[in-house]
Amino acid sequence: MSRAPIPASSTAPAGDERRTTRRRRGNRPGSDVGQPVERDVNYRQLRNPFPTMDVFSADQINDMHDTALRMLEEMGMKVLLPEARKIFAAGGARVDESTQMVHIGREMVTAALASAPKSITCRAGARPRDFVLELGSLVFQAGAGAPYATDLVKGRRAGSARDYVDYLKLTHHFDVLQMISPQVEPQDVANNVRHFFTTHAQMTHTDKFPFIFSRGTPQVMDCFEMIRDFRGLSDADFQAAPHCYTIINTNSPRTLDIPMAQGLIDFAKHGQMSIVTPFTLMGAMAPITVAGSITLSHAEALAAIVLTQLTNPGAPVCYGTFTSNVDIKSGAPAFGTPAHFQASLAAGQLARHIGLPWRSAAGSASNLNDVQAANENQMGLWGCLMAGASVVIHAAGWIEGGLTVSFEKLVTDVEVLNMIAELCAGAQAGPDEIGYANAIMEVEPQGHFFATSQTMARYNTEFYQPIVHDYANFGTWTERGSVDANQRATAVWQNIVKNAQGPAVDGGRVEALQAFIDRRTAAGGAPPES
């Protein structure tokens, strides 16, 4: 068996101890020295500043929750993994082995919701990167899990190892993306060693909270061991807090397949976090109504949560949903629609009803980074924000309904996320901000505030400085070549990738990580389980 292909670019240069803190920077206007000045902002640990919005009444939410419980009791979930059925049966569920149907009593759901943690501290590779998931927190993740990548330079293509690393560098660069997503599939890396490549890349190019696919116990155990040893953790330390996460998708309607059920068990056993996400499209694999589809999604999520808590009471698990509608004319998924927005609001109400941190998602069905893509992503994003989502997945870079990640779109979407992050800090209104003495009193009627003490003290730090938006007037913009936002985004991501500065890494640990990969690759790696 050949060695897992680890591109040279996926390992930090020897002796590279550079470390960066990503803060919004701007050049001091009129400065003699022209040195960048830092704005003191924190995009790493955010709280949602917006009041939550309801789409249904409290009584209707109670009815939806009760209907989900009835669904689990009377209709049940089809669970394909024998080990999972045994765990359910030992916990009191009624299991029919001939049909693989598991009927879960509401008392089991109540017990699981009582033991599932309401607040989860996610441990990244560096303590300033840690964050807490709970109701009210706000974490963003880049578009994820796509088989294709696209940009204005190389066009649309099958995802590659190079694309994975470049996308990872961008994700690391922007502080507003606090966790690593499943990224883009590196299809030029064989399935049995792909998990080695993706984990190696995450360990060496970023110190943010990493992602692991649940594609069978052997692959998951390999990844756990790599993260544990690279982070210098004991078994007990690793199990004491989540150091990585996975995303679990149920197969709607009402099916939990083998890899997903096994992932729930493996992650729960080892104290790592599962984000449970039924993917329900109204009119396709779920009822055509918002209420019906979210009720089905809620039932499926509850079943998965019960499995984690039966496996290991107190195991970190995040409630989730990804519900939108299909284009009824073609059957294709649609995102950023009014129904998608309403489904997020309903999911938020149910998450607050059960008290767990929860995941929602933005995204776009557009085929390129155009105005449709921007409209859909922002509509979906605002649905998540108004719903009070703890984690917003596919917040940047996701097009074609998840088939493709766009490098330009990641940059243009991050611009919006940065502005949301600025709002999270809130506006201050103390004496210095009101400025009676240091601004208002200094200006005569019909005067201006450009030179007041308040303006001079704050002109370089008061306002958000864009990374891709251009505020120049038409004449100046024309003189600069009439470059549009997409073209500017290309220059931004190319510059970031070219000059990427990852975290400081221990050379000895990198060597040990590669040695582990070499040994496991020589032994055949770990094919994904189905």
N, C-alpha and C positions, 0 to 999 in steps of 0.2 A: 504494500500500500504506500502510495506516495505521501510525502510530507504535506501537511496542511499549508496551502499557499498563503504566506504572510507577506504582503508587499513590503518593500523596503520603507515605503512612506508611512507604514502603519506603526513603526517603532520610533519613539522620540530619539533624537540624536544623543549620542553618548555625552554625558557631562552637561546636558542641557538642564539647568536648574531654574530656568525662567518661570516666573509665576505672575499671572496678571489678575487684576481685579477689574472687571468690566464695569466702567462707569461712563455715563454720557459725558463726552468731552466737547469743548468748543474752543476756537481760537479767540483770544481776547481782542475785541475790536480796537484798533488804534494802538495796540500794545507795542512798546518799543522792542520787546524781546520776542514777541510772537509765540510764546510758549503756551502749550495747551493747559487749560485750567480745569480741574475736576469739579463736576457737580456732585455734591454729596447725596447720592441716591442709593437705595437698596432695592434691587429688583429680585432679590433671591428669596426673601420670605415676605410674601404678600398676603394681605387680608382683603376680602371682597368689600369694597366701600358702598355697594349699592343695596338698597332694600330689596328683599325678595318679592317676587310678583306671583300671584296665584292665578291659575286658569280655571280651577274647579273649586267648589265650596268644600269646607271641612267635612260635611256629611258625605259628599260625593267621593272624597279621598278615602274616608272610612269604608265606604261601600266597595271601592276598588281594591283596597287592602283585604277586606273580608272575602271578596270574590276570588282573589289570588289564593288565599288560604283554602277556600272551598275547592278550588281547582286542584291544589296539591293533595288534598285529602281524598276527593272523590274521583278525579280523573288521573292524577299522578303524573310523574315524569318517567320517560323511558331512559334508563341509565344503562349504557352499553358495557361498562367496566365491571366485571364480577367483584373485584375488591371493593369498589364503591358501594355496590349493592349489599355486600356483607356489612359494611360500616353502617349503612342506613338501617339494616335489619337489627343490628346490635343496639342501635339507638332508639329502637321502638317503631320503626317504619314497617308498613305492611308491604312485603316484596313478593311479586309473582315471578319466579325464575323463568317460567315458560314464555312469558311475554316481555320480561326485563322491565316491567313497570314497577315503580316505587311510589307508594302512597304515604305521604308525609303528614302527620298529624299537626294541628296548629299549635299544640303544646310544645312540639319539637322546635317549631319556628320561634316561638316565644323564648324558649331557653337559649336558642342560638343567638338571637338578637340581644339577649341579656349578657352573654359571654363575649360577643364580638366587641373589640375595643372601639370606643367612640373617638379616640384620638390616637394617631399613629405617628411616631417619630421616625422618619425615614433617614437612614444614615448613609450619607454619600462618602466619597473618598477623602474629603476634607471637611472639617467641622463647620466652616462657614457655608458650606453647600447643603448642610442638613436642612430639612424642612418638616413641618408638622401637617399631617392631613387630618382635618376635622371639619365639621360644619363651620363655615365662615372663612376658612383658608382658601387660597387661590393659587393654583399651580398650573403652569402651561407646559404643553409638550408639542413638539413638532409633528407634522404629518408623518404617518407611520405605516409600515407593513406593505409598501407598494412593490410590485414586481418590476416597475419601470421608473426611469428617471428622465428628466428633460431639462434642457437649458437652451438659451439662444445660440450657444457656440456649437454644441455637439448634437443638438436635436434630441428627439425621443429615442430611447434605446432600452434594452434589457438592463436591469440594474447590475452593477459590477462591484468588485472589491474596491476599485478606485472611487466609484460613486459613494459607496458606504463610508469610506474614510473622509472624503471631501464633505459630505453631508454632516458627518460627525463633528468635523472641525467647525462648521457653521453653527451647529447646535451648541457646541461648547462655548463659542465666542459670545453668543447673546445670552446675557444673564437672565433675561426674562423667560427663557426656556430652562426650567429648573430640573428637569429630568430627561434622561435619554429615551427616545422612542424606539420602536422596532425598526425605524429608519427605512431603508430600501434594501430589498433582497439582493445580496451579492451572488448572482446566479452563475458566475464563473468559478465559484468555490463549491466543491462537492457537498452534497447534503450531509454526509456522514462526518465531515470535518468543519462544516460552516459555523457551528456553534463555537469552535475553537477560535476561528478568525474573528467573529463579532465580539466575543468576550475579550480577546487580546486587544482589539482595537479600542474598546471602551476603557480598558484598564490603562492603556498607554497614551490615549489622546484626550481623556477627560477625567475629571474627578467628580462628575455629577452622578446622580443616582442611576444605576444601570438597569437595563432590561434583559430578561432571558425569555426565550420562547419555551413554551411547554410542549415539547415534541418527543416526550417519552422520558422515563426515569433515567436511563443512562446519560442522555445529553444534559438533563437538569443537574444530575449529581456532578458531572464534569464541571459545569459552570459554577456550581456552588463551591467546589474545591478550588477552582482558579481564583474566584473572588476572595474567598476566605484567606488563602495563602498570600495573595498579592496585597491584600489590606493588612496582613500581619495579625490576623485574628485567631483566637483559639476556637474550638468547636462551640464552647459555651458562649463566648462573645458573639459568634456569628448567629447563634440561635436566639440570643437575648433580644435582638432588634432586627428589623428588616434592613438588609444591605443590598437588596435587589428586589425586583418585582416581575410579575408576569401579567398578561391579560388573558382572561378566560372567556371565550365566546361560547355560549350555548348554541345548539342547533335548533332554532325555532322552526316549528312549534314543539315545545316540551320534550326536547331530547338533549341528553348530556353524553357526548361521545367519549371514546376511550382516552385520547390524549388530554382532553380538557379535564375529565374527571381525575385522571392520574396527576395532572398538574396541580389541581386543587389539593389533593392529598399530599403530594411531595412538598409543596410550598408550606402547607399548614404544619406538617411534621417538623419542618426545619425552621419555623418561625419567620418565614419570608412572606412577602405580601402578594396576594392575588387581587387583581381588579376584575370583578365579575361584570361582564358586559354582554347581555343578550343583544344581538343585532337583529332588530325587527323592522321590517319595511311594511308599512300599512298597505293592505291590499294584496300583498304577496305572501310572506310567511307569518303575517299577523292580521288581525281584523283591520278593516279599512278605516275605522274611526280612531281618533287619538285615544279616547278612553279605553277602547278595547285592546289596542296594541300595547299601551302602557301597562294595562292590567296583566296581560300575558307576560310581558317583559318582567314585571315585578315578581310574578310567581316563579319564573325561571331563575331570577337572581336570588330569591329567597331559598330555593332548593340548593343552589350552589353554596350559599352562605352556611346553610345547615351542615353540608358535608364538611366544610372546613372546621366548623366548631365541634362536630362529632369526632373528627380526626384529632384535633388539638384545641380544647377550649381556650379561648383568648388569642387564637392565631389571628394575625392582622389580615383583614379582608376589607376591601372597599366595594361598596355597592355601586352598580353602574348601569347605564343604559345607553343605547345608541339607536334611537328610533326616528325614522323619517318616513316619507311616503315614496311610492314609485310614481313615475310618469305613467299615468293610466293608459296613454296611447301606445307606449312602446314597452312598458314593463321595466324600464331602466330606473335605477335608483336616482332620486332627486334629493338635494341637500340645500340648506339655507332657505327652505320654504316656510310659509306660515305654519303648516302642520308640524314641521321639524321644530320650530320655535315653541309651539304649544306643547309638544311632547316633552321638550326639555323642562318647561315650567311644571308639567304634571309630575315628571320624575323627581324634580326638586321637592315638590310637596310630599311625595311618598318617602323620599330620603329623610326629610325632617320628621315625618311621621314615625319612622323607625329609629332615627337618631344616629345614623351612620354617615361617615364621610362618603362622598360619592363622585362618580365620574360621569361627565357628559362629553359632547364632542361638537366641533364645528365641521368645516369641510366644504367641498364644492364638487359639483358634477361637470363643471366647465372643462373643455378639452385643452385650454391654454390659460395663461395668466392674463386674463382680460377683465373688462368691467363686470361681466357675469361672475367670474371667479371672485372678484373683490366683494360684490354684492352678496353672494351666497355665503361666503366665509364670514363676513361681518354680521349678517342676519343670524347665522348659526351661533356665532360667538356671543352676540348680545342675548340670545336665548339662554345660553349657559350662564352668563353673568346675572341676568335677571332671575334665573332659577336658583342661584346660589351654589353652583357646582364647585366642589373642592378641587377637582382636576378637570382641565379642559384638554382633551386629546384632539389631535389633528388641528391644532390652533394655527398652524402656519405651514404652507408649502404643499397642501394636499389638493390634487385635482383629479378629474376623471372618475369621481366617486371612489377614490382610493386606489386606482390602478397605477397612478403616477405621482411622484413627488417632483415639484418644480423648484429649481434652485432660485430662480428669480422670485417666484411667489413666496418662498420662505422669507426672503428679505422684505418684500413689500408687506407681507402679513406681520412680520416682527415689528415693523414701524407702528402698526396699530396696537400691537401688544405692549410696546414700550409706552405708548400714550395712555393705555389703560393702567399700566403700572404707575405712571406719574399720578393718576387720579387716586390710586390706593393710598398715597401719603396724605391726601386731603389738603385743604387750603387753610392756612393760618390767618388769624385776625387779631393779633396782639397789637400793641401800640406801634411797634416798628413796622408791621405790615400795613396798618391803617395809614401811617405816615403823616400824621398831622404836623409834627414838628420837623421831620426831615424830608418832607416833600411838599405837602399842601401849603404850608406857611412860606415856603421859599419861592412860590410862583405867583406872579401878579396876574390879574385878569388879562386874558388873551395871550398869556405866556405859554411855555411848553415845559415838559418835565424831563427832557433828555439829560439835563445837567444837574438835577437835584441830587442831594446827598444820598437819598434812597436809591435812585437809579444808578448812580456811579458805584454804589456798593454792591448792586445786584445784577448789573446788566449782563454779566457773563454767566450767571448761574441761575437766574430766575426762571427762564423758559427752557422747555425741552428743545433740544437741537436735533433735527431729523437726520436720519441716516440715508434716506433715499428721496424724500420729498424735496422739491425745488420751489422756493418762494420768490424766485427772481421774476421781474416783470417780463412781458413778452419780448421787448427789445433785447434785454440782456440774455434771455433764454435763447433767442434766435442767434445772437452773436456767438453763443457758446456751442452752436451746432444743432439746436432744436432736438436735443436728446430727450426721449421720453422716459417714463418711470421704469419701464421694463429694461431699457438699455442701461439706465443708471444702476439698476439692481444687478445687472450682469457685472459691471465694474466693481460693485461693492463685494459680491460674493467671491469674485476672482481674487481680489486683493486680500480678503480674509484668508482664503485657502492658501494663497502664496505665502503669506506672512504669519501663518497660524502659530500661536504660542500656547502649547498645551501645558498641563501641570508638570511640576517637577516630579520625576519618577526615580525610584531606586533602581539602579542598574542591575544589582544582584537579583532583585525580585523579577525584573524583566527577563533575565537569563533563566531563572527558575521557572517562570511561566512558559517560556519557549521550550524548555526541557520537558515539562509536563506534556505540552502539546505534541512534541516529537515522539515521546513514549506512547501516548495514547493513539497517535496517528499510525505508528508502526504496528500497533495492535488492532488496527482496523477502524479506529474512531468509534462513532456511535450513530448508526443509522436512525433516522426519526421513526417513531412508532406510530402506527395508524389504528 
